[in-house]
Amino acid sequence: MKKLVGVCISAVAVIGLSSCGGGGMGSDGVKELTDALVKSAAESDTTIDQACVVEVVKELSEDDLKLLVDNLDALVEGSVDISTLDISEEGFATFITISDCITE
């Protein structure tokens, strides 16, 4: 749980969500970010609803999704200072709803 919470808190610090744009990362980026969050939850003995996570991640703008995926390893490891990432502010409130996806 601690690792998942760390990833979510790190991402929440800068995530901006609007609607997912066309072209670019699309479903591949959604899958990569979702898989990382689900894996992190499993590693911390936390149950998370994958479909719920997918719905939240789909709301990311293309730019925000790309930025997160490009920095995914550092986010998971906690080695990146999220406040230095240039993610939009609009999605902050939406991204924190990932915590609603935790079923444990």
Residue pairs with C-beta under 8 A, 6 or more apart in sequence:
1 41
1 44
1 45
1 46
1 104
2 44
3 40
3 43
3 44
3 76
4 37
4 40
4 41
4 43
4 44
4 46
4 48
4 102
5 44
6 78
7 36
7 37
7 40
7 75
7 76
8 37
8 95
8 96
8 98
8 99
10 75
10 78
10 80
10 82
11 68
11 75
11 82
11 95
12 92
12 95
12 96
13 82
13 83
14 82
14 83
14 85
14 87
14 92
15 60
15 64
15 68
15 87
15 91
15 92
15 94
15 95
16 60
16 61
16 64
16 87
16 88
16 89
16 90
16 91
16 92
16 95
17 56
17 59
17 60
17 61
17 64
17 88
17 90
17 91
17 92
17 94
17 95
18 59
18 60
18 61
18 64
18 88
18 90
18 91
19 59
19 61
20 26
20 30
20 58
20 59
20 60
20 61
20 62
20 65
21 61
21 62
21 63
22 62
23 62
24 62
24 65
24 66
25 62
25 65
25 66
25 69
26 62
29 65
29 66
29 68
29 69
30 54
30 57
30 58
30 60
30 65
32 69
32 72
33 57
33 60
33 65
33 68
33 69
33 72
34 50
34 53
34 54
34 57
36 72
36 76
37 48
37 53
37 57
37 98
38 48
38 50
38 53
40 76
41 47
41 48
41 102
46 102
46 104
47 102
47 103
47 104
48 101
48 102
48 103
48 104
49 101
49 102
49 103
52 98
52 100
52 101
53 98
53 101
56 94
56 95
56 97
56 98
56 101
57 65
59 91
59 94
60 68
60 91
60 95
61 88
61 91
63 87
63 88
64 87
64 88
64 91
67 85
67 86
67 87
68 75
68 87
71 80
71 85
74 80
75 82
